[in-house]
């Protein structure tokens, strides 16, 4: 792994994952029955995001205190949980319609009364959601290239890229939880 260049696979994954997720969300007529109740997955996703956020905080603490092995383990577990999240997220969106913030009657449409009931918090929700979605696509190559540089023992480049990757990844993890908390009553 030390001398292996994974740039092309990282680029392919970094493009394919956001495109697949966008397809599942933007083409609502394509829904799959996986044979089990997928309605619990948003809570699972929020739990994964919260755990990743905690692992990222731990990772930062570990590296600042010279505990490289613990830093490495925390980051590898965070990457593994993020991969599980991605698979589960695709399963959820492949089998369920998107949930609209404010959709009290769960009919997939917001009428004037529902919009009024949601109020201006709707705009806060959509800002947080949009920034979360955009950055979750952007963070994929950052995480993978940061990880690759660590495995290649190019720690100067790893450290430089991690200074960008860590806050973005942490933001995505935390806003994933916030989005869930804000929209959960509409599932």
Protein Blocks (a to p, Z undefined) as FASTA:
>chain_A
ZZpccklmmmmmmmmmmmmmmmmmmmmmlccdehiafklmmmmmmmmmmmmmmmmmmmmm
mmmnopaklmmmmmmmmmmmmmmmmmmmmmmmmmcccddehilnonopacfklmmmnmmm
lmmmmmmmmmmmmmmmmmmmmmmmmmmmmmnopaklmmmmmmmmmmmmmmmmmmmmmmmm
mmmmmZZ
